[in-house]
Amino acid sequence: MQQEDLFAKYLVFGLAFGILIQAILNLCVVVGLIPVTGVTLPFLSYGGSSLLVSMASVGIILNVSRQSSAK
């Protein structure tokens, strides 16, 4: 939130929103609110490409965080 670069703010928001939506969809499927979609739970469910994208997203978020604290 304290990042001055507008692109970095939008990037972090988009990546965090993607992980959050993936988790919400998975939890809705588990509870039975929506039909099975095949979306894995971030960082917990088995899914090679999903895990890779989630880890890369968190890495980018941490890098942006580190860049904002270095200034």
mmJSON file of the N, C-alpha and C atoms, coordinates in Angstrom:
{"data_MODEL":{"atom_site":{
"group_PDB":["ATOM","ATOM","ATOM","ATOM","ATOM","ATOM","ATOM","ATOM","ATOM","ATOM","ATOM","ATOM","ATOM","ATOM","ATOM","ATOM","ATOM","ATOM","ATOM","ATOM","ATOM","ATOM","ATOM","ATOM","ATOM","ATOM","ATOM","ATOM","ATOM","ATOM","ATOM","ATOM","ATOM","ATOM","ATOM","ATOM","ATOM","ATOM","ATOM","ATOM","ATOM","ATOM","ATOM","ATOM","ATOM","ATOM","ATOM","ATOM","ATOM","ATOM","ATOM","ATOM","ATOM","ATOM","ATOM","ATOM","ATOM","ATOM","ATOM","ATOM","ATOM","ATOM","ATOM","ATOM","ATOM","ATOM","ATOM","ATOM","ATOM","ATOM","ATOM","ATOM","ATOM","ATOM","ATOM","ATOM","ATOM","ATOM","ATOM","ATOM","ATOM","ATOM","ATOM","ATOM","ATOM","ATOM","ATOM","ATOM","ATOM","ATOM","ATOM","ATOM","ATOM","ATOM","ATOM","ATOM","ATOM","ATOM","ATOM","ATOM","ATOM","ATOM","ATOM","ATOM","ATOM","ATOM","ATOM","ATOM","ATOM","ATOM","ATOM","ATOM","ATOM","ATOM","ATOM","ATOM","ATOM","ATOM","ATOM","ATOM","ATOM","ATOM","ATOM","ATOM","ATOM","ATOM","ATOM","ATOM","ATOM","ATOM","ATOM","ATOM","ATOM","ATOM","ATOM","ATOM","ATOM","ATOM","ATOM","ATOM","ATOM","ATOM","ATOM","ATOM","ATOM","ATOM","ATOM","ATOM","ATOM","ATOM","ATOM","ATOM","ATOM","ATOM","ATOM","ATOM","ATOM","ATOM","ATOM","ATOM","ATOM","ATOM","ATOM","ATOM","ATOM","ATOM","ATOM","ATOM","ATOM","ATOM","ATOM","ATOM","ATOM","ATOM","ATOM","ATOM","ATOM","ATOM","ATOM","ATOM","ATOM","ATOM","ATOM","ATOM","ATOM","ATOM","ATOM","ATOM","ATOM","ATOM","ATOM","ATOM","ATOM","ATOM","ATOM","ATOM","ATOM","ATOM","ATOM","ATOM","ATOM","ATOM","ATOM","ATOM","ATOM","ATOM","ATOM","ATOM","ATOM","ATOM","ATOM","ATOM","ATOM"],
"id":[1,2,3,4,5,6,7,8,9,10,11,12,13,14,15,16,17,18,19,20,21,22,23,24,25,26,27,28,29,30,31,32,33,34,35,36,37,38,39,40,41,42,43,44,45,46,47,48,49,50,51,52,53,54,55,56,57,58,59,60,61,62,63,64,65,66,67,68,69,70,71,72,73,74,75,76,77,78,79,80,81,82,83,84,85,86,87,88,89,90,91,92,93,94,95,96,97,98,99,100,101,102,103,104,105,106,107,108,109,110,111,112,113,114,115,116,117,118,119,120,121,122,123,124,125,126,127,128,129,130,131,132,133,134,135,136,137,138,139,140,141,142,143,144,145,146,147,148,149,150,151,152,153,154,155,156,157,158,159,160,161,162,163,164,165,166,167,168,169,170,171,172,173,174,175,176,177,178,179,180,181,182,183,184,185,186,187,188,189,190,191,192,193,194,195,196,197,198,199,200,201,202,203,204,205,206,207,208,209,210,211,212,213],
"type_symbol":["N","C","C","N","C","C","N","C","C","N","C","C","N","C","C","N","C","C","N","C","C","N","C","C","N","C","C","N","C","C","N","C","C","N","C","C","N","C","C","N","C","C","N","C","C","N","C","C","N","C","C","N","C","C","N","C","C","N","C","C","N","C","C","N","C","C","N","C","C","N","C","C","N","C","C","N","C","C","N","C","C","N","C","C","N","C","C","N","C","C","N","C","C","N","C","C","N","C","C","N","C","C","N","C","C","N","C","C","N","C","C","N","C","C","N","C","C","N","C","C","N","C","C","N","C","C","N","C","C","N","C","C","N","C","C","N","C","C","N","C","C","N","C","C","N","C","C","N","C","C","N","C","C","N","C","C","N","C","C","N","C","C","N","C","C","N","C","C","N","C","C","N","C","C","N","C","C","N","C","C","N","C","C","N","C","C","N","C","C","N","C","C","N","C","C","N","C","C","N","C","C","N","C","C","N","C","C","N","C","C","N","C","C"],
"label_atom_id":["N","CA","C","N","CA","C","N","CA","C","N","CA","C","N","CA","C","N","CA","C","N","CA","C","N","CA","C","N","CA","C","N","CA","C","N","CA","C","N","CA","C","N","CA","C","N","CA","C","N","CA","C","N","CA","C","N","CA","C","N","CA","C","N","CA","C","N","CA","C","N","CA","C","N","CA","C","N","CA","C","N","CA","C","N","CA","C","N","CA","C","N","CA","C","N","CA","C","N","CA","C","N","CA","C","N","CA","C","N","CA","C","N","CA","C","N","CA","C","N","CA","C","N","CA","C","N","CA","C","N","CA","C","N","CA","C","N","CA","C","N","CA","C","N","CA","C","N","CA","C","N","CA","C","N","CA","C","N","CA","C","N","CA","C","N","CA","C","N","CA","C","N","CA","C","N","CA","C","N","CA","C","N","CA","C","N","CA","C","N","CA","C","N","CA","C","N","CA","C","N","CA","C","N","CA","C","N","CA","C","N","CA","C","N","CA","C","N","CA","C","N","CA","C","N","CA","C","N","CA","C","N","CA","C","N","CA","C","N","CA","C","N","CA","C","N","CA","C"],
"label_alt_id":[null,null,null,null,null,null,null,null,null,null,null,null,null,null,null,null,null,null,null,null,null,null,null,null,null,null,null,null,null,null,null,null,null,null,null,null,null,null,null,null,null,null,null,null,null,null,null,null,null,null,null,null,null,null,null,null,null,null,null,null,null,null,null,null,null,null,null,null,null,null,null,null,null,null,null,null,null,null,null,null,null,null,null,null,null,null,null,null,null,null,null,null,null,null,null,null,null,null,null,null,null,null,null,null,null,null,null,null,null,null,null,null,null,null,null,null,null,null,null,null,null,null,null,null,null,null,null,null,null,null,null,null,null,null,null,null,null,null,null,null,null,null,null,null,null,null,null,null,null,null,null,null,null,null,null,null,null,null,null,null,null,null,null,null,null,null,null,null,null,null,null,null,null,null,null,null,null,null,null,null,null,null,null,null,null,null,null,null,null,null,null,null,null,null,null,null,null,null,null,null,null,null,null,null,null,null,null,null,null,null,null,null,null],
"label_comp_id":["MET","MET","MET","GLN","GLN","GLN","GLN","GLN","GLN","GLU","GLU","GLU","ASP","ASP","ASP","LEU","LEU","LEU","PHE","PHE","PHE","ALA","ALA","ALA","LYS","LYS","LYS","TYR","TYR","TYR","LEU","LEU","LEU","VAL","VAL","VAL","PHE","PHE","PHE","GLY","GLY","GLY","LEU","LEU","LEU","ALA","ALA","ALA","PHE","PHE","PHE","GLY","GLY","GLY","ILE","ILE","ILE","LEU","LEU","LEU","ILE","ILE","ILE","GLN","GLN","GLN","ALA","ALA","ALA","ILE","ILE","ILE","LEU","LEU","LEU","ASN","ASN","ASN","LEU","LEU","LEU","CYS","CYS","CYS","VAL","VAL","VAL","VAL","VAL","VAL","VAL","VAL","VAL","GLY","GLY","GLY","LEU","LEU","LEU","ILE","ILE","ILE","PRO","PRO","PRO","VAL","VAL","VAL","THR","THR","THR","GLY","GLY","GLY","VAL","VAL","VAL","THR","THR","THR","LEU","LEU","LEU","PRO","PRO","PRO","PHE","PHE","PHE","LEU","LEU","LEU","SER","SER","SER","TYR","TYR","TYR","GLY","GLY","GLY","GLY","GLY","GLY","SER","SER","SER","SER","SER","SER","LEU","LEU","LEU","LEU","LEU","LEU","VAL","VAL","VAL","SER","SER","SER","MET","MET","MET","ALA","ALA","ALA","SER","SER","SER","VAL","VAL","VAL","GLY","GLY","GLY","ILE","ILE","ILE","ILE","ILE","ILE","LEU","LEU","LEU","ASN","ASN","ASN","VAL","VAL","VAL","SER","SER","SER","ARG","ARG","ARG","GLN","GLN","GLN","SER","SER","SER","SER","SER","SER","ALA","ALA","ALA","LYS","LYS","LYS"],
"label_asym_id":["A","A","A","A","A","A","A","A","A","A","A","A","A","A","A","A","A","A","A","A","A","A","A","A","A","A","A","A","A","A","A","A","A","A","A","A","A","A","A","A","A","A","A","A","A","A","A","A","A","A","A","A","A","A","A","A","A","A","A","A","A","A","A","A","A","A","A","A","A","A","A","A","A","A","A","A","A","A","A","A","A","A","A","A","A","A","A","A","A","A","A","A","A","A","A","A","A","A","A","A","A","A","A","A","A","A","A","A","A","A","A","A","A","A","A","A","A","A","A","A","A","A","A","A","A","A","A","A","A","A","A","A","A","A","A","A","A","A","A","A","A","A","A","A","A","A","A","A","A","A","A","A","A","A","A","A","A","A","A","A","A","A","A","A","A","A","A","A","A","A","A","A","A","A","A","A","A","A","A","A","A","A","A","A","A","A","A","A","A","A","A","A","A","A","A","A","A","A","A","A","A","A","A","A","A","A","A","A","A","A","A","A","A"],
"label_entity_id":["1","1","1","1","1","1","1","1","1","1","1","1","1","1","1","1","1","1","1","1","1","1","1","1","1","1","1","1","1","1","1","1","1","1","1","1","1","1","1","1","1","1","1","1","1","1","1","1","1","1","1","1","1","1","1","1","1","1","1","1","1","1","1","1","1","1","1","1","1","1","1","1","1","1","1","1","1","1","1","1","1","1","1","1","1","1","1","1","1","1","1","1","1","1","1","1","1","1","1","1","1","1","1","1","1","1","1","1","1","1","1","1","1","1","1","1","1","1","1","1","1","1","1","1","1","1","1","1","1","1","1","1","1","1","1","1","1","1","1","1","1","1","1","1","1","1","1","1","1","1","1","1","1","1","1","1","1","1","1","1","1","1","1","1","1","1","1","1","1","1","1","1","1","1","1","1","1","1","1","1","1","1","1","1","1","1","1","1","1","1","1","1","1","1","1","1","1","1","1","1","1","1","1","1","1","1","1","1","1","1","1","1","1"],
"label_seq_id":[1,1,1,2,2,2,3,3,3,4,4,4,5,5,5,6,6,6,7,7,7,8,8,8,9,9,9,10,10,10,11,11,11,12,12,12,13,13,13,14,14,14,15,15,15,16,16,16,17,17,17,18,18,18,19,19,19,20,20,20,21,21,21,22,22,22,23,23,23,24,24,24,25,25,25,26,26,26,27,27,27,28,28,28,29,29,29,30,30,30,31,31,31,32,32,32,33,33,33,34,34,34,35,35,35,36,36,36,37,37,37,38,38,38,39,39,39,40,40,40,41,41,41,42,42,42,43,43,43,44,44,44,45,45,45,46,46,46,47,47,47,48,48,48,49,49,49,50,50,50,51,51,51,52,52,52,53,53,53,54,54,54,55,55,55,56,56,56,57,57,57,58,58,58,59,59,59,60,60,60,61,61,61,62,62,62,63,63,63,64,64,64,65,65,65,66,66,66,67,67,67,68,68,68,69,69,69,70,70,70,71,71,71],
"pdbx_PDB_ins_code":[null,null,null,null,null,null,null,null,null,null,null,null,null,null,null,null,null,null,null,null,null,null,null,null,null,null,null,null,null,null,null,null,null,null,null,null,null,null,null,null,null,null,null,null,null,null,null,null,null,null,null,null,null,null,null,null,null,null,null,null,null,null,null,null,null,null,null,null,null,null,null,null,null,null,null,null,null,null,null,null,null,null,null,null,null,null,null,null,null,null,null,null,null,null,null,null,null,null,null,null,null,null,null,null,null,null,null,null,null,null,null,null,null,null,null,null,null,null,null,null,null,null,null,null,null,null,null,null,null,null,null,null,null,null,null,null,null,null,null,null,null,null,null,null,null,null,null,null,null,null,null,null,null,null,null,null,null,null,null,null,null,null,null,null,null,null,null,null,null,null,null,null,null,null,null,null,null,null,null,null,null,null,null,null,null,null,null,null,null,null,null,null,null,null,null,null,null,null,null,null,null,null,null,null,null,null,null,null,null,null,null,null,null],
"Cartn_x":[0.811,0.0,0.857,2.09,2.95,3.822,3.668,4.45,4.045,5.039,4.747,4.535,5.142,5.031,3.652,2.879,1.509,1.478,2.43,2.483,2.729,3.622,3.919,2.697,1.958,0.73,-0.265,-0.484,-1.435,-0.947,0.35,0.911,0.684,1.005,0.83,-0.648,-1.498,-2.93,-3.43,-3.018,-3.458,-2.983,-1.728,-1.194,-1.853,-2.02,-2.67,-4.136,-4.8,-6.193,-6.331,-5.381,-5.416,-5.296,-4.385,-4.217,-5.466,-6.018,-7.202,-8.414,-8.625,-9.751,-9.604,-8.383,-8.137,-8.494,-8.131,-8.444,-9.944,-10.597,-12.046,-12.807,-12.415,-13.074,-12.92,-11.72,-11.489,-12.322,-12.385,-13.163,-14.659,-15.13,-16.545,-16.867,-15.931,-16.131,-16.154,-15.264,-15.199,-16.474,-17.003,-18.232,-19.452,-19.364,-20.459,-21.32,-20.805,-21.576,-21.585,-20.503,-20.398,-19.945,-20.202,-19.761,-18.23,-17.743,-16.3,-15.707,-14.671,-14.045,-12.647,-12.013,-10.656,-9.582,-9.954,-8.986,-8.346,-7.019,-6.313,-6.234,-6.058,-5.864,-4.419,-4.188,-2.81,-1.919,-0.752,0.32,0.013,-1.179,-1.494,-1.868,-2.721,-3.171,-2.082,-2.14,-1.161,-1.505,-0.592,-0.749,0.564,1.307,2.65,2.672,1.897,1.923,1.253,0.225,-0.433,0.513,1.255,2.211,3.324,3.778,4.838,4.382,3.183,2.658,2.421,1.919,1.695,3.009,4.017,5.335,5.958,5.83,6.371,5.638,4.336,3.554,4.001,4.189,4.639,6.056,6.894,8.241,8.225,7.369,7.26,6.719,5.73,5.173,6.246,7.029,8.105,9.169,9.47,10.463,9.974,8.719,8.171,8.191,7.871,7.903,9.319,10.275,11.665,12.127,11.707,12.1,11.498,10.288,9.653,10.274,10.753,11.36,12.801,13.439,14.825,14.948,13.858,13.926,13.946],
"Cartn_y":[-1.195,0.0,1.261,1.165,2.336,2.501,1.634,1.702,2.928,3.695,4.902,4.589,3.515,3.136,2.524,3.159,2.707,1.332,1.06,-0.258,-1.346,-1.103,-2.1,-2.355,-1.303,-1.477,-2.378,-2.086,-2.88,-4.314,-4.491,-5.826,-6.667,-6.105,-6.838,-7.116,-6.137,-6.357,-7.492,-7.498,-8.538,-9.924,-10.032,-11.331,-11.839,-10.951,-11.351,-11.706,-10.947,-11.224,-12.588,-12.92,-14.221,-15.374,-15.265,-16.315,-16.393,-15.235,-15.211,-15.826,-15.498,-16.063,-17.572,-18.044,-19.478,-20.175,-19.588,-20.177,-20.149,-19.039,-18.932,-19.934,-20.085,-21.075,-22.482,-22.818,-24.157,-24.381,-23.406,-23.564,-23.663,-22.938,-23.05,-24.441,-25.027,-26.388,-27.379,-27.216,-28.131,-28.058,-26.867,-26.699,-27.159,-27.143,-27.6,-26.47,-25.263,-24.13,-24.055,-24.503,-24.481,-25.861,-26.196,-27.498,-27.57,-28.771,-29.007,-28.319,-27.487,-26.723,-27.212,-27.919,-28.399,-27.426,-26.362,-25.378,-25.912,-25.891,-26.412,-25.353,-25.809,-24.902,-24.43,-23.118,-22.617,-23.126,-23.621,-24.08,-25.378,-25.936,-27.158,-28.32,-28.101,-29.177,-29.547,-30.772,-31.22,-30.637,-29.901,-29.325,-28.664,-29.256,-28.778,-27.371,-27.126,-25.797,-24.762,-25.151,-24.226,-23.827,-24.788,-24.492,-23.588,-23.836,-23.025,-21.579,-21.376,-20.023,-19.33,-20.046,-19.448,-19.03,-19.879,-19.546,-18.364,-18.319,-17.193,-15.904,-15.984,-14.803,-14.265,-15.14,-14.708,-14.147,-14.729,-14.202,-12.788,-12.535,-11.184,-10.212,-10.645,-9.789,-9.441,-10.437,-10.175,-9.26,-9.411,-8.542,-7.099,-6.89,-5.533,-4.963,-5.787,-5.344,-4.952,-5.726,-5.427,-4.148,-3.93,-2.724,-1.476,-1.588,-0.409,-0.094,-1.092,-0.84,-0.37,-0.601,-0.19,1.296,1.938,3.366,4.263],
"Cartn_z":[0.0,0.0,0.0,0.505,0.582,-0.654,-1.609,-2.843,-3.643,-4.097,-4.874,-6.351,-6.832,-8.24,-8.485,-9.35,-9.612,-10.268,-11.175,-11.812,-10.776,-9.833,-8.797,-7.926,-7.622,-6.831,-7.555,-8.836,-9.611,-9.807,-9.982,-10.145,-8.902,-7.748,-6.489,-6.228,-6.517,-6.33,-7.217,-8.469,-9.396,-8.997,-8.589,-8.192,-6.911,-5.933,-4.681,-4.921,-5.792,-6.119,-6.803,-7.667,-8.343,-7.366,-6.411,-5.402,-4.517,-4.159,-3.31,-4.009,-5.269,-6.015,-6.144,-6.38,-6.487,-5.174,-4.053,-2.753,-2.481,-2.814,-2.579,-3.433,-4.705,-5.565,-5.01,-4.559,-4.023,-2.772,-1.895,-0.67,-0.959,-1.96,-2.344,-2.886,-3.619,-4.127,-2.972,-2.01,-0.868,-0.038,0.144,0.93,0.145,-1.189,-2.017,-2.571,-2.535,-3.041,-4.557,-5.195,-6.658,-7.129,-8.387,-8.889,-8.995,-9.099,-9.158,-10.383,-10.144,-11.219,-11.543,-10.641,-10.88,-10.467,-9.758,-9.283,-8.008,-7.958,-6.788,-5.696,-4.459,-3.333,-3.358,-3.39,-3.499,-2.372,-2.741,-1.852,-1.112,-1.221,-0.489,-1.398,-2.372,-3.244,-4.238,-4.707,-5.684,-7.039,-7.597,-8.919,-9.287,-10.173,-10.481,-11.045,-12.083,-12.703,-11.805,-11.074,-10.159,-9.029,-8.513,-7.453,-7.963,-9.174,-9.76,-9.948,-10.45,-10.656,-9.319,-8.333,-7.011,-6.37,-6.463,-5.894,-6.619,-7.928,-8.697,-8.338,-8.138,-7.758,-6.405,-5.446,-4.13,-4.209,-5.05,-5.227,-5.784,-6.745,-7.319,-6.272,-5.499,-4.447,-3.416,-3.022,-2.051,-2.621,-3.909,-4.543,-4.58,-4.906,-4.913,-3.506,-2.518,-1.126,-0.718,-1.106,-0.769,-1.458,-2.69,-3.414,-2.767,-2.25,-1.646,-0.295,0.44,1.748,1.615,0.459,0.252,-0.027,-0.433,-0.79,0.418],
"occupancy":[1.0,1.0,1.0,1.0,1.0,1.0,1.0,1.0,1.0,1.0,1.0,1.0,1.0,1.0,1.0,1.0,1.0,1.0,1.0,1.0,1.0,1.0,1.0,1.0,1.0,1.0,1.0,1.0,1.0,1.0,1.0,1.0,1.0,1.0,1.0,1.0,1.0,1.0,1.0,1.0,1.0,1.0,1.0,1.0,1.0,1.0,1.0,1.0,1.0,1.0,1.0,1.0,1.0,1.0,1.0,1.0,1.0,1.0,1.0,1.0,1.0,1.0,1.0,1.0,1.0,1.0,1.0,1.0,1.0,1.0,1.0,1.0,1.0,1.0,1.0,1.0,1.0,1.0,1.0,1.0,1.0,1.0,1.0,1.0,1.0,1.0,1.0,1.0,1.0,1.0,1.0,1.0,1.0,1.0,1.0,1.0,1.0,1.0,1.0,1.0,1.0,1.0,1.0,1.0,1.0,1.0,1.0,1.0,1.0,1.0,1.0,1.0,1.0,1.0,1.0,1.0,1.0,1.0,1.0,1.0,1.0,1.0,1.0,1.0,1.0,1.0,1.0,1.0,1.0,1.0,1.0,1.0,1.0,1.0,1.0,1.0,1.0,1.0,1.0,1.0,1.0,1.0,1.0,1.0,1.0,1.0,1.0,1.0,1.0,1.0,1.0,1.0,1.0,1.0,1.0,1.0,1.0,1.0,1.0,1.0,1.0,1.0,1.0,1.0,1.0,1.0,1.0,1.0,1.0,1.0,1.0,1.0,1.0,1.0,1.0,1.0,1.0,1.0,1.0,1.0,1.0,1.0,1.0,1.0,1.0,1.0,1.0,1.0,1.0,1.0,1.0,1.0,1.0,1.0,1.0,1.0,1.0,1.0,1.0,1.0,1.0,1.0,1.0,1.0,1.0,1.0,1.0,1.0,1.0,1.0,1.0,1.0,1.0],
"B_iso_or_equiv":[0.0,0.0,0.0,0.0,0.0,0.0,0.0,0.0,0.0,0.0,0.0,0.0,0.0,0.0,0.0,0.0,0.0,0.0,0.0,0.0,0.0,0.0,0.0,0.0,0.0,0.0,0.0,0.0,0.0,0.0,0.0,0.0,0.0,0.0,0.0,0.0,0.0,0.0,0.0,0.0,0.0,0.0,0.0,0.0,0.0,0.0,0.0,0.0,0.0,0.0,0.0,0.0,0.0,0.0,0.0,0.0,0.0,0.0,0.0,0.0,0.0,0.0,0.0,0.0,0.0,0.0,0.0,0.0,0.0,0.0,0.0,0.0,0.0,0.0,0.0,0.0,0.0,0.0,0.0,0.0,0.0,0.0,0.0,0.0,0.0,0.0,0.0,0.0,0.0,0.0,0.0,0.0,0.0,0.0,0.0,0.0,0.0,0.0,0.0,0.0,0.0,0.0,0.0,0.0,0.0,0.0,0.0,0.0,0.0,0.0,0.0,0.0,0.0,0.0,0.0,0.0,0.0,0.0,0.0,0.0,0.0,0.0,0.0,0.0,0.0,0.0,0.0,0.0,0.0,0.0,0.0,0.0,0.0,0.0,0.0,0.0,0.0,0.0,0.0,0.0,0.0,0.0,0.0,0.0,0.0,0.0,0.0,0.0,0.0,0.0,0.0,0.0,0.0,0.0,0.0,0.0,0.0,0.0,0.0,0.0,0.0,0.0,0.0,0.0,0.0,0.0,0.0,0.0,0.0,0.0,0.0,0.0,0.0,0.0,0.0,0.0,0.0,0.0,0.0,0.0,0.0,0.0,0.0,0.0,0.0,0.0,0.0,0.0,0.0,0.0,0.0,0.0,0.0,0.0,0.0,0.0,0.0,0.0,0.0,0.0,0.0,0.0,0.0,0.0,0.0,0.0,0.0,0.0,0.0,0.0,0.0,0.0,0.0],
"pdbx_formal_charge":[null,null,null,null,null,null,null,null,null,null,null,null,null,null,null,null,null,null,null,null,null,null,null,null,null,null,null,null,null,null,null,null,null,null,null,null,null,null,null,null,null,null,null,null,null,null,null,null,null,null,null,null,null,null,null,null,null,null,null,null,null,null,null,null,null,null,null,null,null,null,null,null,null,null,null,null,null,null,null,null,null,null,null,null,null,null,null,null,null,null,null,null,null,null,null,null,null,null,null,null,null,null,null,null,null,null,null,null,null,null,null,null,null,null,null,null,null,null,null,null,null,null,null,null,null,null,null,null,null,null,null,null,null,null,null,null,null,null,null,null,null,null,null,null,null,null,null,null,null,null,null,null,null,null,null,null,null,null,null,null,null,null,null,null,null,null,null,null,null,null,null,null,null,null,null,null,null,null,null,null,null,null,null,null,null,null,null,null,null,null,null,null,null,null,null,null,null,null,null,null,null,null,null,null,null,null,null,null,null,null,null,null,null],
"auth_seq_id":[1,1,1,2,2,2,3,3,3,4,4,4,5,5,5,6,6,6,7,7,7,8,8,8,9,9,9,10,10,10,11,11,11,12,12,12,13,13,13,14,14,14,15,15,15,16,16,16,17,17,17,18,18,18,19,19,19,20,20,20,21,21,21,22,22,22,23,23,23,24,24,24,25,25,25,26,26,26,27,27,27,28,28,28,29,29,29,30,30,30,31,31,31,32,32,32,33,33,33,34,34,34,35,35,35,36,36,36,37,37,37,38,38,38,39,39,39,40,40,40,41,41,41,42,42,42,43,43,43,44,44,44,45,45,45,46,46,46,47,47,47,48,48,48,49,49,49,50,50,50,51,51,51,52,52,52,53,53,53,54,54,54,55,55,55,56,56,56,57,57,57,58,58,58,59,59,59,60,60,60,61,61,61,62,62,62,63,63,63,64,64,64,65,65,65,66,66,66,67,67,67,68,68,68,69,69,69,70,70,70,71,71,71],
"auth_comp_id":["MET","MET","MET","GLN","GLN","GLN","GLN","GLN","GLN","GLU","GLU","GLU","ASP","ASP","ASP","LEU","LEU","LEU","PHE","PHE","PHE","ALA","ALA","ALA","LYS","LYS","LYS","TYR","TYR","TYR","LEU","LEU","LEU","VAL","VAL","VAL","PHE","PHE","PHE","GLY","GLY","GLY","LEU","LEU","LEU","ALA","ALA","ALA","PHE","PHE","PHE","GLY","GLY","GLY","ILE","ILE","ILE","LEU","LEU","LEU","ILE","ILE","ILE","GLN","GLN","GLN","ALA","ALA","ALA","ILE","ILE","ILE","LEU","LEU","LEU","ASN","ASN","ASN","LEU","LEU","LEU","CYS","CYS","CYS","VAL","VAL","VAL","VAL","VAL","VAL","VAL","VAL","VAL","GLY","GLY","GLY","LEU","LEU","LEU","ILE","ILE","ILE","PRO","PRO","PRO","VAL","VAL","VAL","THR","THR","THR","GLY","GLY","GLY","VAL","VAL","VAL","THR","THR","THR","LEU","LEU","LEU","PRO","PRO","PRO","PHE","PHE","PHE","LEU","LEU","LEU","SER","SER","SER","TYR","TYR","TYR","GLY","GLY","GLY","GLY","GLY","GLY","SER","SER","SER","SER","SER","SER","LEU","LEU","LEU","LEU","LEU","LEU","VAL","VAL","VAL","SER","SER","SER","MET","MET","MET","ALA","ALA","ALA","SER","SER","SER","VAL","VAL","VAL","GLY","GLY","GLY","ILE","ILE","ILE","ILE","ILE","ILE","LEU","LEU","LEU","ASN","ASN","ASN","VAL","VAL","VAL","SER","SER","SER","ARG","ARG","ARG","GLN","GLN","GLN","SER","SER","SER","SER","SER","SER","ALA","ALA","ALA","LYS","LYS","LYS"],
"auth_asym_id":["A","A","A","A","A","A","A","A","A","A","A","A","A","A","A","A","A","A","A","A","A","A","A","A","A","A","A","A","A","A","A","A","A","A","A","A","A","A","A","A","A","A","A","A","A","A","A","A","A","A","A","A","A","A","A","A","A","A","A","A","A","A","A","A","A","A","A","A","A","A","A","A","A","A","A","A","A","A","A","A","A","A","A","A","A","A","A","A","A","A","A","A","A","A","A","A","A","A","A","A","A","A","A","A","A","A","A","A","A","A","A","A","A","A","A","A","A","A","A","A","A","A","A","A","A","A","A","A","A","A","A","A","A","A","A","A","A","A","A","A","A","A","A","A","A","A","A","A","A","A","A","A","A","A","A","A","A","A","A","A","A","A","A","A","A","A","A","A","A","A","A","A","A","A","A","A","A","A","A","A","A","A","A","A","A","A","A","A","A","A","A","A","A","A","A","A","A","A","A","A","A","A","A","A","A","A","A","A","A","A","A","A","A"],
"auth_atom_id":["N","CA","C","N","CA","C","N","CA","C","N","CA","C","N","CA","C","N","CA","C","N","CA","C","N","CA","C","N","CA","C","N","CA","C","N","CA","C","N","CA","C","N","CA","C","N","CA","C","N","CA","C","N","CA","C","N","CA","C","N","CA","C","N","CA","C","N","CA","C","N","CA","C","N","CA","C","N","CA","C","N","CA","C","N","CA","C","N","CA","C","N","CA","C","N","CA","C","N","CA","C","N","CA","C","N","CA","C","N","CA","C","N","CA","C","N","CA","C","N","CA","C","N","CA","C","N","CA","C","N","CA","C","N","CA","C","N","CA","C","N","CA","C","N","CA","C","N","CA","C","N","CA","C","N","CA","C","N","CA","C","N","CA","C","N","CA","C","N","CA","C","N","CA","C","N","CA","C","N","CA","C","N","CA","C","N","CA","C","N","CA","C","N","CA","C","N","CA","C","N","CA","C","N","CA","C","N","CA","C","N","CA","C","N","CA","C","N","CA","C","N","CA","C","N","CA","C","N","CA","C","N","CA","C","N","CA","C","N","CA","C","N","CA","C","N","CA","C"],
"pdbx_PDB_model_num":[1,1,1,1,1,1,1,1,1,1,1,1,1,1,1,1,1,1,1,1,1,1,1,1,1,1,1,1,1,1,1,1,1,1,1,1,1,1,1,1,1,1,1,1,1,1,1,1,1,1,1,1,1,1,1,1,1,1,1,1,1,1,1,1,1,1,1,1,1,1,1,1,1,1,1,1,1,1,1,1,1,1,1,1,1,1,1,1,1,1,1,1,1,1,1,1,1,1,1,1,1,1,1,1,1,1,1,1,1,1,1,1,1,1,1,1,1,1,1,1,1,1,1,1,1,1,1,1,1,1,1,1,1,1,1,1,1,1,1,1,1,1,1,1,1,1,1,1,1,1,1,1,1,1,1,1,1,1,1,1,1,1,1,1,1,1,1,1,1,1,1,1,1,1,1,1,1,1,1,1,1,1,1,1,1,1,1,1,1,1,1,1,1,1,1,1,1,1,1,1,1,1,1,1,1,1,1,1,1,1,1,1,1]
}}}
